Amino acid sequence: MHRSDPEPAAPDCTPDCPVRRTAQIIDGKWTTQIVRDLLPGRRRYSALLAGLPGISPKILAQRLRLLEAQGLLTKTVYPEVPPRTEYELTPLGRRLEGVIREMAAFGEALAALPQPPR
């Protein structure tokens, strides 16, 4: 491209933009990791908490509620003592699998790059 050639216009990212909608769902430090941990199947709250070092119980509960409200996972509470709660991705939530796999591949490519001196 020559300097005099106009740059291609960036696509508009209006509120109904599909990329923007997806980014709003997977936004946040823990959301994609929770989805990743649910890809193999149903998990208990305690297993999710143990598998995400550094997440607080409050944040995990908030993210799970948000993902449930967005239709990405289901929550099942079993009437036992003590109560058992399990989470599972819905078919819509499972559609994020490709996104998560691509994020992992990109992260591996980044890790292979030489690190700049600090």
C-alpha positions, -999 to 999 in steps of 0.1 A, spaced: 0 0 0 13 34 -9 13 63 15 -12 81 -7 -36 52 -7 -65 56 18 -65 32 47 -94 8 47 -122 20 69 -126 1 102 -160 -16 105 -185 3 127 -189 -13 161 -224 -3 170 -242 -19 200 -256 -46 178 -221 -55 164 -216 -93 170 -179 -88 180 -189 -62 206 -217 -84 219 -193 -114 223 -166 -92 239 -192 -80 265 -200 -115 275 -164 -128 278 -152 -96 294 -135 -98 327 -105 -116 341 -123 -148 351 -151 -154 327 -131 -172 300 -114 -193 326 -147 -204 341 -160 -213 307 -127 -232 300 -131 -252 332 -167 -261 323 -159 -273 288 -152 -309 300 -186 -311 316 -206 -304 348 -186 -291 378 -194 -283 414 -189 -248 428 -161 -261 450 -143 -277 421 -145 -244 401 -132 -224 431 -103 -248 436 -94 -248 399 -91 -210 397 -64 -200 421 -67 -163 431 -105 -160 425 -125 -150 455 -157 -169 463 -176 -136 459 -163 -130 423 -169 -166 413 -205 -164 425 -210 -131 406 -195 -145 374 -216 -177 376 -248 -157 381 -239 -134 352 -231 -164 329 -264 -180 340 -284 -148 333 -268 -146 298 -279 -182 291 -244 -196 289 -247 -221 318 -272 -238 340 -271 -242 377 -286 -272 394 -290 -273 432 -296 -307 447 -318 -309 478 -292 -327 499 -275 -319 532 -252 -302 526 -266 -288 494 -248 -297 462 -246 -272 434 -234 -280 399 -228 -258 369 -229 -269 332 -226 -250 299 -257 -247 278 -254 -254 241 -249 -216 236 -221 -216 262 -205 -246 245 -202 -225 213 -175 -205 231 -152 -236 229 -137 -225 196 -130 -190 210 -114 -205 241 -92 -229 220 -81 -200 198 -72 -179 228 -51 -208 242 -33 -212 208 -27 -175 207 -14 -176 243 10 -204 234 23 -184 204 29 -154 227 48 -176 252 71 -188 224 82 -152 215 114 -139 230 106 -118 261 118 -82 262 143 -73 289 127 -58 320 
